[in-house]
Every structure is written in structure tokens, then in C-alpha cells.
């Protein structure tokens, strides 16, 4: 009995034929032989290229398109190759496409991850040029650490970026960006999410329903680091800075680079880091939120050989107050871990301080406000502050200082109105002006000439009288007979000129001396006579 087409096609027909054959065998009827079923011919398999060949073909196509400046085709080829195999060398070519498209930040991000991978697909001069290009990337640039499903493909603004988890943060231009995750044939995309300029952030991506991607952005705080290290070598000082920076990063805080801090301080007065108004200006210019002050010194007589005294404080710039202070002694060999622990505890102590608001007014306004001895501004003043008790002082020139202990509750506003009282008028009045001085005139020109003439006449007359007196004295006792008497005869007339000669000589000497003094003695000088004293009483 021939097997029907249905029997050949359906297993049920074969079962019926088998039952029929069994029945015929039991009844003694020989069953006809069943022709063998022809096996179905296998479907022809098309030859498939190996994965490596396909990646190599796409790479070659992308390089050819890049050579003729077909940038969209080159990007498409390189991204297809990366989807097949996430070879780090493809990051280099994706960066070259972005560079040709005029997107230096995207290109630098690809080049940085390519260099970190240790790939040797480029020679050393090319790799060195890429390092220089990445290091000289002009600001503003933001770094974003992306967290999401491991193994998922990440795209930013429609451009394939890499496979999660990324080994380093993404370099992104400030502004809005869209993010897309692809995993096992399922894709989800986020709404635009804006990245602020020059900030570090953490981006958490979670696939939602209906192809939506939930993106949560957490911005890292920016802080200023001030280190005072005495008695430490250069290697220890580097260790101190590196340990604090690493610990701050663990607390989601980015330390402002030293060159950027120097640029900000270039226009500020010395001692800016200790002046609250100056710190407020830095906070506004660079969105700085905290100041870390660390002091490390080797004591002259430490508790143990090789010990280092550490002290740290965290200044909360929004409030302008010290939020936490810690001190400890560390062993030099354990300096790095000690600083990591100290910085962590400092952040924890500062974050546990709740905040409130302080609102201060004064009459008159524009008075200086000090909180716990720190100048915070002028009235009217409303500022975030640390919860707790604070000493508030309001001061203005010409008024008595106002001081009050104020308690600020967490999440509440403490209001203060200071009515300043003028200082008592205890100033000494100015004395009356002194009377004008009397000016005594000096000798005139005519008086001087007359003095010289009289003095000269006196000298001349005196010299004449001296001559006459001398002559008279020389004649005293001589014989005046004429003719003179014979020898041995007495003289009848003897000259007695001694009295008159002496008188003439004395008068001559007196006139000569007086005339000389009259000529040589200085005349009257012009001068101010002292004023008449005035007795002044209040």
C-alpha cells in the first residue's frame, strides 16, 4: 500500500501507517514495504567573514573616508567597528574624526582614554603630540564621572563615546547634553542635562520605562587649599598636598588648581585668604564653597621622634565661619594615611553642622557686622550661617558698638535689629588761635652808613689826640730857653707837659677804641618778638 503524500509530510500519517502494518501482521497479511523517507537537503550556508575581518574592513573604510574628508561616513564606520569590538585603537580614530569636525574637547576625551589604554597602534611622536594636545586643552572644560550599567554602550549627543564603566571621567563642554545607553538591543535616552563650566560632576544613568533614561547629576564642590608646612622636606610637602587633594576628591570636592588660584589672587590685596569679604569675591568668581587650612610642623620637642603636628580647619564660605577644626599628632612614616583620615573626619564634622539664616538690620544702616569676630559685611545683611550660638557685633564710626549673643536654629531665620547709640561728646574743643607775633624791624641802610662815618671820625680824632699826647709827653722836662743856656747854667724855662700829654693820650685812645667798636659792632637785626601769652581756660 503506497504511502500517501500526507503520510510523508506529517508524523500523524506515519503513525497511522505503522498501526495499519501492525494490524495486518496480526491478521497474517503481509504489509507492503514502506519506502524510505528522503532526508531534507540542508539550507545552503553563506560564507561569513570573521569578526576581525569585519572590524578591519570597517576600519579601512573609515580611514579612507577620513582621508577624503567624508567625516560623517568615517564616524559611522568607526562606530560600527567599535560596536563589534571595543578596541582602544578605535578611540584614536574617533578622536581624529572629532578633531576634523572642529570639536577639540570631544577629540581630547577620546585621545585621553586612548593614551590611558596603553595601546601601541601609534608611534611615540604621535602619542607625545596627543599628550600635549590633551594637556593644553583651553578652558572651560568639565569632567563628568559616569556611572551606569556595566557593558552598556554610552552615546553623548548622538555620538558613540565608549563602553561603561569608563576608565576616566568624560571631558565635556559646558552646556546641555543628551545621554543614551544601549544594552542587548534595548536603548534608552535622557532629556538634555546641563553641565556647568569648569566643574566636576558625577552622572548616574538608570534605564526607565518606554525608552527613557533617568539621569541624576551631582556636582562636586570647589575648595581652596592653604598649607603651612614648616620643618618638612619637599617630598613630604608634596605628600601632604597630594593626600589632602585625594581625600577631598573622595568627599566630592575639587581643589582649585594652584595656577587658577594665583590668577584669582593677582587682583586681590595680600592676606586675602584670611579676609571674609575677599573670600566672598573668590567664591563668586570661581564658585568656591570652602577653604581648607592645614598646618604641618615638626615640633622642637615632640611626643615621639619623627612626629608631626597636624591641625586643620574647614571654612564654610557661604556662611564665612569655621565649620570644623581638628588637631592630631602623626608619625612621619604614616603621614599620608593620617592626612587622609584627618581630612575625612574634617569633612564629616563640617557636614554634620546644620545651617540657618541670620538677618541683621541697623539704624543707621551700612554698619559693619561681625559674627564670632569675623567681618561678614554691612547692614542690612542676610546670610546663611551655621546653626548654634554666635556673638554678633554691629559697629559704625561715631556710635557705641552693639553686641548680642544670638542663637540660630537649624533651618530657621534669626532676625536682629540694632539701634546704634551715638557716642557722648567728650571731645576737647580746639584752643583759640595764638595772637600774631610782633616783628621788630632791623637797622636801615642809612643808619648803617652814619654808624660807619661816626666810627671813622672817632678813630681819626682818637689817633690825632694820641699823636698830640705822645708829642706832649716827649717834651715834658725839656728846657725852653731861647737861646739855650750855656753849659752848666740852669735853665730858666722847663716844659711841664706831662698832664696835658697824658690827658690827650687817654682821650685819643678812648676815641680810637669807641670809633672802632662803633664800626665793627653789628647793627639791629629783623626778628619776631614773642607774642603776649594768653591764658586759656575751658
C-alpha positions as CSV (number, residue, x, y, z in Angstrom):
1,X,0.0,0.0,0.0
2,X,1.6,3.2,-1.1
3,X,2.4,5.8,1.5
4,X,0.3,8.9,0.8
5,X,1.8,12.4,0.5
6,X,0.2,13.3,3.8
7,X,1.9,10.4,5.5
8,X,5.3,11.6,4.1
9,X,4.6,15.2,5.2
10,X,3.0,14.7,8.6
11,X,4.1,12.4,11.5
12,X,0.5,11.6,12.2
13,X,0.3,9.8,8.8
14,X,3.4,7.8,9.6
15,X,1.7,6.7,12.9
16,X,-1.4,5.6,11.1
17,X,0.6,3.6,8.6
18,X,2.5,1.9,11.4
19,X,-0.7,0.9,13.2
20,X,-2.1,-0.5,9.9
21,X,1.0,-2.5,9.4
22,X,0.8,-4.0,12.8
23,X,-2.8,-4.9,12.3
24,X,-2.0,-6.6,9.0
25,X,0.8,-8.6,10.7
26,X,-1.5,-9.9,13.4
27,X,-4.1,-10.9,10.8
28,X,-1.4,-12.7,8.7
29,X,-1.4,-10.2,5.9
30,X,2.0,-9.2,4.8
31,X,2.5,-5.5,5.0
32,X,3.9,-3.8,1.9
33,X,7.4,-2.3,2.3
34,X,7.5,1.3,3.3
35,X,9.8,3.3,1.1
36,X,12.5,5.2,3.0
37,X,11.9,8.9,3.7
38,X,14.3,11.2,1.8
39,X,16.3,13.4,4.1
40,X,15.7,17.1,3.7
41,X,18.6,18.9,2.0
42,X,20.4,21.3,4.3
43,X,20.0,25.1,3.7
44,X,23.0,26.5,1.9
45,X,25.2,28.5,4.5
46,X,26.6,31.7,3.1
47,X,30.2,32.2,3.9
48,X,30.6,34.7,6.8
49,X,33.8,36.8,7.3
50,X,35.4,36.5,10.7
51,X,34.8,39.3,13.3
52,X,38.4,40.5,12.9
53,X,38.0,40.8,9.2
54,X,34.8,42.8,9.5
55,X,36.4,45.2,12.0
56,X,39.4,45.6,9.8
57,X,37.2,46.3,6.8
58,X,35.2,49.0,8.7
59,X,38.4,50.5,9.9
60,X,39.8,50.7,6.4
61,X,36.6,52.2,5.1
62,X,36.6,54.8,7.9
63,X,40.3,55.7,7.2
64,X,39.5,56.1,3.5
65,X,36.5,58.3,4.2
66,X,38.6,60.4,6.7
67,X,41.3,60.9,4.0
68,X,38.8,62.4,1.6
69,X,37.1,64.4,4.3
70,X,33.9,62.4,4.3
71,X,33.6,62.8,8.1
72,X,30.1,61.5,8.6
73,X,30.9,58.3,6.8
74,X,34.2,57.9,8.6
75,X,32.4,58.4,12.0
76,X,29.8,55.9,11.0
77,X,32.4,53.3,10.0
78,X,34.5,53.7,13.1
79,X,31.4,53.5,15.4
80,X,30.2,50.3,13.7
81,X,33.7,48.8,14.2
82,X,33.6,49.8,17.9
83,X,30.2,48.2,18.4
84,X,31.6,44.9,17.1
85,X,34.8,45.2,19.1
86,X,35.7,47.9,21.6
87,X,39.3,48.1,20.5
88,X,41.1,51.1,22.2
89,X,42.8,51.9,18.9
90,X,39.4,52.9,17.5
91,X,39.2,55.6,20.2
92,X,42.2,57.3,18.4
93,X,40.3,57.3,15.0
94,X,37.1,58.5,16.7
95,X,39.2,61.4,18.1
96,X,40.6,62.2,14.7
97,X,37.1,62.5,13.3
98,X,36.0,64.8,16.1
99,X,39.2,66.9,15.7
100,X,38.4,67.3,11.9
101,X,34.8,68.2,12.8
102,X,36.1,71.1,15.0
103,X,35.2,69.6,18.4
104,X,38.5,69.8,20.4
105,X,37.0,68.8,23.7
106,X,35.4,65.6,22.3
107,X,38.7,64.8,20.5
108,X,40.7,65.3,23.7
109,X,38.4,63.0,25.6
110,X,38.9,60.2,23.0
111,X,42.7,60.8,22.9
112,X,43.0,60.8,26.7
113,X,41.2,57.4,27.0
114,X,43.2,56.1,24.1
115,X,46.5,57.0,25.8
116,X,45.3,55.6,29.1
117,X,44.6,52.2,27.4
118,X,48.3,51.7,26.7
119,X,47.6,50.9,23.0
120,X,50.6,50.9,20.7
121,X,48.8,51.5,17.5
122,X,50.5,54.9,17.1
123,X,54.2,55.7,17.3
124,X,55.8,57.5,20.2
125,X,56.0,61.0,18.5
126,X,52.2,60.8,17.7
127,X,51.4,59.7,21.2
128,X,53.5,62.6,22.6
129,X,51.7,65.1,20.4
130,X,48.4,63.7,21.7
131,X,49.5,64.1,25.3
132,X,50.5,67.7,24.6
133,X,47.2,68.4,22.9
134,X,45.2,67.0,25.9
135,X,47.3,68.9,28.4
136,X,46.9,72.2,26.6
137,X,43.1,72.0,26.2
138,X,41.8,75.5,26.8
139,X,39.1,76.1,29.4
140,X,36.2,75.9,30.1
141,X,36.1,72.1,30.3
142,X,34.0,70.0,32.7
143,X,34.8,66.5,33.9
144,X,31.9,64.1,34.4
145,X,32.2,60.6,36.0
146,X,29.6,58.4,34.5
147,X,28.0,55.5,36.5
148,X,25.6,53.1,34.9
149,X,25.0,49.5,33.7
150,X,28.3,47.8,33.1
151,X,28.8,46.7,29.4
152,X,26.3,49.3,28.1
153,X,27.3,51.5,25.2
154,X,27.2,55.2,26.0
155,X,26.5,57.9,23.5
156,X,26.6,61.6,24.2
157,X,24.7,63.9,21.8
158,X,24.3,61.1,19.3
159,X,28.0,60.3,19.2
160,X,29.2,56.9,20.4
161,X,31.5,57.5,23.4
162,X,32.5,54.2,24.9
163,X,31.5,51.2,27.0
164,X,30.7,51.5,30.7
165,X,32.4,51.7,33.0
166,X,34.6,54.4,31.5
167,X,38.2,54.3,32.9
168,X,38.3,58.1,33.3
169,X,35.7,60.9,33.6
170,X,34.3,62.3,30.4
171,X,35.6,65.7,29.1
172,X,32.6,67.7,28.2
173,X,31.9,71.3,27.0
174,X,29.7,73.3,29.3
175,X,26.1,73.3,28.4
176,X,23.2,70.8,27.8
177,X,23.9,67.2,26.6
178,X,21.8,64.2,25.9
179,X,22.8,60.7,27.0
180,X,21.9,57.3,25.5
181,X,22.6,53.8,26.8
182,X,22.3,50.7,24.6
183,X,22.3,47.2,26.1
184,X,21.3,43.9,24.5
185,X,19.2,45.6,21.8
186,X,17.4,47.9,24.2
187,X,18.1,51.7,24.1
188,X,17.1,54.5,26.4
189,X,17.8,58.2,26.1
190,X,17.7,61.1,28.6
191,X,16.4,64.6,28.3
192,X,19.0,67.4,27.9
193,X,21.0,67.8,31.1
194,X,23.2,71.0,31.5
195,X,26.8,70.8,32.8
196,X,28.2,73.9,34.4
197,X,31.5,75.3,33.2
198,X,34.8,74.1,34.8
199,X,33.1,71.8,37.3
200,X,33.5,68.1,38.1
201,X,30.3,66.1,38.5
202,X,29.0,62.6,38.8
203,X,26.3,61.4,36.4
204,X,24.2,58.4,37.4
205,X,22.3,56.8,34.5
206,X,19.4,54.4,35.0
207,X,17.2,52.9,32.3
208,X,13.5,53.8,32.8
209,X,10.3,52.7,31.1
210,X,9.4,53.3,27.5
211,X,12.9,54.1,26.4
212,X,13.5,56.8,28.9
213,X,16.8,57.2,30.7
214,X,16.9,58.7,34.2
215,X,20.0,60.9,34.6
216,X,21.0,62.3,38.0
217,X,23.8,64.8,38.1
218,X,25.7,65.5,41.3
219,X,28.1,68.5,41.2
220,X,31.3,68.4,43.2
221,X,32.1,71.3,45.4
222,X,35.1,73.5,44.7
223,X,37.6,74.3,47.5
224,X,40.7,76.3,48.1
225,X,43.7,74.6,49.8
226,X,46.1,76.6,52.0
227,X,49.0,74.6,53.5
228,X,51.5,75.9,56.0
229,X,54.4,73.4,56.4
230,X,57.5,74.1,58.5
231,X,60.3,71.7,59.0
232,X,59.2,69.3,56.2
233,X,61.2,68.5,53.1
234,X,59.9,68.9,49.6
235,X,58.9,65.3,49.3
236,X,56.9,65.5,52.5
237,X,55.2,68.7,51.4
238,X,54.2,67.1,48.1
239,X,52.8,64.1,50.0
240,X,50.8,66.4,52.2
241,X,49.2,68.2,49.2
242,X,48.6,65.0,47.3
243,X,47.0,63.3,50.3
244,X,44.6,66.2,51.1
245,X,43.6,66.6,47.4
246,X,42.9,62.8,47.2
247,X,40.9,62.9,50.4
248,X,38.9,65.9,49.2
249,X,38.1,64.2,46.0
250,X,36.7,61.3,48.0
251,X,34.4,63.8,49.6
252,X,33.2,65.1,46.2
253,X,35.3,68.2,46.4
254,X,37.6,69.5,43.7
255,X,40.6,71.6,44.9
256,X,41.1,74.7,42.8
257,X,44.3,74.3,40.8
258,X,47.2,76.4,42.0
259,X,47.6,78.4,38.8
260,X,43.9,79.3,38.7
261,X,44.1,80.4,42.4
262,X,47.1,82.6,41.6
263,X,45.2,84.2,38.8
264,X,42.3,85.0,41.1
265,X,44.6,86.4,43.8
266,X,46.5,88.6,41.4
267,X,44.0,91.4,41.7
268,X,43.3,90.9,45.4
269,X,45.2,92.5,48.4
270,X,47.7,90.5,50.4
271,X,46.1,88.3,53.1
272,X,43.0,87.6,51.0
273,X,42.6,84.1,52.3
274,X,42.2,85.5,55.8
275,X,39.6,88.2,54.9
276,X,36.0,87.2,54.6
277,X,34.9,89.9,52.0
278,X,37.8,88.8,49.8
279,X,36.9,85.2,50.2
280,X,33.3,86.2,49.2
281,X,34.7,87.6,46.0
282,X,36.6,84.5,45.2
283,X,33.5,82.4,45.9
284,X,31.6,84.4,43.4
285,X,34.3,84.4,40.8
286,X,35.0,80.6,40.9
287,X,32.0,79.1,42.7
288,X,34.3,78.2,45.6
289,X,32.4,76.8,48.6
290,X,35.0,76.0,51.2
291,X,38.6,76.8,52.3
292,X,40.8,74.1,53.8
293,X,43.6,75.4,56.1
294,X,46.2,72.8,57.0
295,X,49.3,73.3,59.3
296,X,52.0,70.7,59.5
297,X,55.1,71.2,61.6
298,X,57.7,69.2,63.3
299,X,57.8,70.2,67.0
300,X,61.1,71.0,68.7
301,X,60.2,68.6,71.5
302,X,57.7,66.2,70.0
303,X,55.9,63.4,71.9
304,X,57.9,60.9,69.9
305,X,60.8,61.1,67.5
306,X,59.7,61.9,63.9
307,X,56.3,63.1,65.0
308,X,54.4,65.8,63.0
309,X,51.8,68.1,64.5
310,X,48.7,68.4,62.2
311,X,46.0,71.0,62.5
312,X,43.2,71.6,60.1
313,X,40.1,73.7,59.8
314,X,37.3,74.0,57.2
315,X,35.9,77.4,56.5
316,X,32.3,77.4,55.1
317,X,32.4,80.2,52.6
318,X,28.6,80.7,52.3
319,X,28.5,81.5,56.0
320,X,32.0,82.8,56.3
321,X,32.5,80.8,59.5
322,X,34.8,78.0,60.6
323,X,32.7,74.8,60.3
324,X,35.2,72.3,61.8
325,X,38.6,72.2,63.4
326,X,40.7,69.2,64.2
327,X,44.2,68.5,65.6
328,X,46.3,65.4,65.9
329,X,49.9,64.2,66.0
330,X,51.1,61.8,63.3
331,X,54.2,59.7,62.7
332,X,56.2,60.8,59.7
333,X,56.1,57.3,58.2
334,X,52.3,57.3,58.4
335,X,51.8,60.9,57.3
336,X,49.8,60.1,54.1
337,X,47.2,57.8,55.7
338,X,46.9,60.2,58.7
339,X,46.1,63.1,56.4
340,X,43.5,61.1,54.5
341,X,41.8,60.2,57.8
342,X,42.1,63.7,59.2
343,X,40.6,65.2,56.1
344,X,37.8,62.7,56.0
345,X,36.9,63.5,59.6
346,X,37.1,67.2,59.0
347,X,34.6,66.9,56.2
348,X,32.3,64.7,58.2
349,X,32.4,67.2,61.1
350,X,31.6,70.1,58.8
351,X,28.8,68.4,57.0
352,X,27.1,67.5,60.3
353,X,26.7,71.2,61.2
354,X,23.1,72.2,60.3
355,X,22.5,75.6,58.7
356,X,20.2,78.5,59.3
357,X,19.9,82.1,58.3
358,X,21.0,85.3,60.0
359,X,19.1,88.5,59.1
360,X,20.6,91.8,60.6
361,X,19.4,95.4,60.3
362,X,20.7,98.5,62.0
363,X,19.8,102.2,62.5
364,X,21.6,103.9,60.9
365,X,22.3,101.4,58.1
366,X,25.6,100.5,56.5
367,X,27.1,99.4,59.8
368,X,29.8,96.7,59.9
369,X,28.6,93.2,61.0
370,X,31.0,90.8,62.8
371,X,30.0,87.3,63.7
372,X,32.3,85.5,66.1
373,X,34.9,88.2,65.4
374,X,34.8,87.8,61.6
375,X,33.7,90.7,59.4
376,X,30.8,89.4,57.2
377,X,29.5,92.6,55.6
378,X,27.4,95.6,56.2
379,X,23.8,96.1,57.2
380,X,21.2,95.2,56.0
381,X,22.7,91.7,55.9
382,X,21.0,88.4,55.3
383,X,23.3,85.4,55.2
384,X,23.4,81.6,55.6
385,X,25.1,80.7,58.8
386,X,25.9,77.7,61.0
387,X,23.3,76.7,63.5
388,X,24.1,77.4,67.1
389,X,25.2,80.3,69.3
390,X,27.1,83.2,67.8
391,X,28.4,86.5,69.0
392,X,27.1,89.3,66.7
393,X,28.6,92.7,66.8
394,X,27.4,95.8,64.9
395,X,29.8,98.7,64.6
396,X,29.9,102.1,63.0
397,X,32.1,105.1,63.4
398,X,30.7,107.7,65.9
399,X,28.4,105.1,67.6
400,X,28.7,102.8,70.5
401,X,29.4,99.2,69.5
402,X,26.3,96.9,69.7
403,X,26.9,93.3,70.7
404,X,24.5,90.4,71.3
405,X,24.6,86.6,71.7
406,X,22.3,85.1,69.0
407,X,21.2,81.5,68.7
408,X,20.3,80.3,65.2
409,X,18.1,77.2,64.9
410,X,18.6,74.7,62.1
411,X,16.5,75.7,59.1
412,X,15.2,78.9,60.8
413,X,16.0,82.6,60.4
414,X,17.3,84.6,63.4
415,X,16.4,88.3,63.0
416,X,18.3,91.1,64.7
417,X,17.6,94.9,64.7
418,X,20.4,97.0,66.2
419,X,19.6,100.6,67.2
420,X,23.0,102.2,67.5
421,X,23.6,105.0,70.1
422,X,25.8,108.0,69.4
423,X,28.9,108.3,71.4
424,X,29.0,111.1,74.1
425,X,30.5,114.4,73.0
426,X,33.7,114.3,75.1
427,X,36.0,115.8,72.6
428,X,38.2,118.7,73.9
429,X,37.4,122.0,72.0
430,X,40.1,123.5,69.9
431,X,42.1,126.3,71.7
432,X,41.8,129.9,70.4
433,X,44.3,130.9,67.8
434,X,47.5,132.4,69.1
435,X,48.0,136.2,68.7
436,X,50.2,137.3,65.8
437,X,53.8,137.7,66.5
438,X,55.4,141.3,66.6
439,X,58.0,141.9,64.0
440,X,60.9,144.2,65.2
441,X,62.5,145.9,62.2
442,X,66.3,145.8,61.8
443,X,68.8,148.6,61.1
444,X,68.2,150.7,57.9
445,X,70.8,151.3,55.2
446,X,71.1,155.0,56.2
447,X,71.7,154.2,59.8
448,X,74.4,151.8,59.0
449,X,76.2,154.4,56.8
450,X,76.0,157.0,59.6
451,X,77.4,154.5,62.1
452,X,80.4,153.8,59.9
453,X,81.0,157.6,59.4
454,X,80.9,158.4,63.1
455,X,83.0,155.5,63.9
456,X,85.6,156.5,61.3
457,X,85.7,160.1,62.6
458,X,86.1,158.9,66.2
459,X,89.0,156.7,65.1
460,X,90.6,159.5,63.2
461,X,90.3,162.0,66.0
462,X,91.5,159.5,68.6
463,X,94.6,158.7,66.5
464,X,95.3,162.5,66.3
465,X,94.9,163.0,70.0
466,X,97.2,160.0,70.7
467,X,99.8,161.7,68.5
468,X,99.5,165.0,70.3
469,X,99.6,163.4,73.7
470,X,102.6,161.4,72.7
471,X,104.4,164.6,71.5
472,X,103.5,166.5,74.6
473,X,104.8,163.7,76.8
474,X,108.0,163.7,74.8
475,X,108.6,167.5,75.6
476,X,108.0,167.1,79.3
477,X,111.1,168.3,81.3
478,X,112.9,169.9,78.4
479,X,114.5,173.4,78.6
480,X,112.5,176.0,76.8
481,X,115.1,178.9,77.0
482,X,116.0,180.6,73.7
483,X,118.8,180.7,73.2
484,X,119.6,177.7,75.4
485,X,121.8,178.5,78.4
486,X,125.5,177.8,78.5
487,X,126.7,174.5,79.6
488,X,126.4,174.2,83.3
489,X,124.0,177.1,83.6
490,X,120.5,176.4,85.0
491,X,117.5,176.6,82.6
492,X,115.0,179.2,83.5
493,X,112.1,177.7,81.5
494,X,111.3,174.0,81.8
495,X,108.4,172.3,79.9
496,X,105.8,170.6,82.2
497,X,103.6,168.8,79.5
498,X,103.0,165.6,81.3
499,X,99.5,166.3,82.5
500,X,98.2,167.6,79.2
501,X,100.1,164.9,77.2
502,X,98.6,162.2,79.4
503,X,95.1,163.6,79.0
504,X,95.4,163.9,75.2
505,X,96.8,160.4,75.0
506,X,94.0,159.0,77.1
507,X,91.3,160.8,75.1
508,X,92.9,159.6,71.8
509,X,92.9,156.1,72.9
510,X,89.3,156.3,74.1
511,X,88.1,157.9,70.8
512,X,90.0,155.4,68.7
513,X,88.5,152.4,70.6
514,X,85.0,153.8,70.6
515,X,85.1,154.5,66.8
516,X,86.4,151.1,66.2
517,X,83.7,149.5,68.2
518,X,81.0,151.6,66.6
519,X,82.2,150.5,63.1
520,X,82.6,146.8,64.0
521,X,79.6,146.2,66.3
522,X,76.6,144.6,64.3
523,X,73.5,146.7,63.8
524,X,70.0,145.7,64.8
525,X,68.6,142.5,63.1
526,X,65.0,141.9,61.9
527,X,63.2,139.5,64.2
528,X,59.8,138.3,65.5
529,X,59.0,139.3,69.0
530,X,57.3,136.6,71.1
531,X,53.6,137.0,71.4
532,X,52.0,138.0,74.6
533,X,51.0,134.8,76.4
534,X,47.2,134.2,76.6
535,X,45.8,132.2,79.5
536,X,43.1,129.9,78.1
537,X,40.6,128.0,80.1
538,X,37.7,125.7,79.1
